[in-house]
Amino acid sequence: MSGDSLPAGGPGLPQVRRVVSEIPGPRSRELLARQRGLVPAGVGAALPVFVEAAGGGVIVDVDGNSFIDFGSGIAVTTVGNSAPAVAERAAAQLRRFTHTCFLVNPYESYLDVCEKLNELVPIAGEKRTILVNSGAEAVENAVKIARSATGRPGIVVFDHGFHGRTLLTMSLTAKNTPYKQGFGPFAPEVHRAPMAYPYRWPTGPDRCAEEAAAALVDLLDRQVGAENVAAVLIEPIQGEGGFVVPAPGFLGRVAEICRGRGILLIVDEMQSGIARTGRMFACEHEGVQPDLITTAKGLAGGLPLGAVTGRAELMDAVPAGGLGGTFSGNPVACAAALGVFEEIETRRLVDRAREIGAIMLASLGELARRHPVVGDVRGRGAMIAIELVEPAGDRVPDPGLAARVARRCHENGLLVLTAGSYGNVLRFLPPLSLSDALLREGLSVLAEAVGKEADAAVA
């Protein structure tokens, strides 16, 4: 299909749910057959329909189906797909120049993005930012900076955490299949602590924060030696691990434990950052000020851009030439990021995330009361999840149920994503441009899918 005949995306796209074919439809099936001869089998898709246009709160496929979007490209199109400020700024930059390499000829938009992040991140004092290409690259650079600044090798991460697919970030990631299986050996000096996961903490949620903090102290002081640890790396709300919100107070205790031992705290805000949770950064909900923050995903509205922002003395500890890359901070991605900040500010999207969260939590809470297979409802702002379990009431994960509910949602025009260490979590990341009407319609589709599959599970 020629570019001229493609439907225009962005917020002008009709905001409707519409299913006109089986899912995937005939044209998508043709393209999937083509994909099998061109792309490795290791590259899969949650909803294997080929997209023709997207915007506002919908995605339109090549067969004319229009899906309500509860995924945002995994928290990337937070401000909406092809949001006006993002598209206009990126298009204007494409006409000026596409690349010079900031390490060869710098440009002002890189500085503008760094300035904005330095202004927004909850880190005290003078700050610096480096721009990179992805979340995994941001995490790798944060580790490099921490090791250079402290002279220590060790990195502590948490169970259920996900930090990327490169060698180091695979090593930092907890879940084996599909992210690590067959790809070892992995990077050394990575140590793992229990996450304060309230729903699954053995002695209950009330003791979760205290006992998880004690386990971290034991790991640092007895097993590894705090003097050998450069940084503790944590997601303030775990992403791929199932949108686990740590028990109240745990993040603050982690920060205190680190400060008392000269260990840096790195907060990974890939999925949770950039207005997603009703604050610009999820760690702000707990009043935590880390030493380094990593961002990507929603930072540039769909263009590849990541960042590490941190205390100036730490960021400046790396010798000249030790940071950077050919494409890092690409000027078109920088222009898009400035569009993201404009959209957030002018459309009050931090507030919008809180409004979406309130609607979702109320609806999903009622769903959990009706169906015991919804074992837990959790999240903040527009980053919400339900954890599905077997109907017996003993919190046994039910990944099959999650897959069936997701498939039923897809067949009825709602894009949802699965997640979790056990594969039994449905996570919801709607774009902040989604209307209340589409949000409630999507929640109705979800409720019907859960109800039908829950009834079948107990039949």
Number of C-alpha atoms within 10 A of each C-alpha: 7 5 7 7 7 11 12 15 19 20 19 13 18 15 20 18 20 16 19 11 12 11 19 20 19 14 15 18 16 12 14 17 11 11 13 11 9 9 11 9 9 7 8 9 8 13 16 16 22 20 15 18 20 27 26 27 32 34 28 27 20 19 21 17 24 28 26 30 28 25 22 27 18 20 28 25 28 33 36 28 26 23 25 19 20 28 19 15 19 24 14 13 19 15 9 10 10 13 17 14 17 19 15 8 8 14 17 11 20 23 16 15 25 22 14 14 24 21 12 13 21 21 18 11 10 11 22 18 23 23 29 26 21 21 26 24 25 28 30 21 21 28 24 17 25 30 21 19 17 18 13 17 18 24 23 22 26 21 20 24 28 27 27 21 17 17 17 19 23 22 26 29 25 21 20 13 9 9 17 19 10 9 14 10 9 15 12 12 15 18 19 19 19 18 28 27 22 20 19 13 18 10 10 12 17 12 14 24 25 16 17 22 22 16 16 24 18 15 18 24 14 10 11 16 14 21 16 17 26 28 27 27 26 23 30 26 26 27 25 24 21 27 31 25 23 22 20 17 16 22 26 18 18 21 19 14 20 22 14 9 15 14 26 25 25 28 27 31 26 33 29 32 27 31 26 32 29 25 20 21 25 26 25 16 15 13 12 21 19 25 25 30 31 28 28 32 26 30 32 28 31 26 23 24 28 27 28 29 28 30 19 16 13 21 24 15 15 16 10 8 8 12 16 17 15 14 18 24 30 24 25 26 30 31 27 31 29 23 24 27 22 16 20 20 11 8 13 13 24 21 17 22 25 21 16 25 22 14 16 24 20 11 15 21 16 13 22 19 11 12 17 17 29 23 21 19 22 18 23 24 26 30 27 24 26 27 29 29 24 21 19 10 11 9 18 15 21 18 22 14 22 24 18 14 25 23 19 21 23 25 18 22 24 29 27 27 23 22 21 23 19 15 20 23 30 23 25 25 27 34 30 28 22 23 15 13 11 18 20 15 16 24 21 15 19 22 21 16 20 25 17 12 18 21 12 10 12 10 6
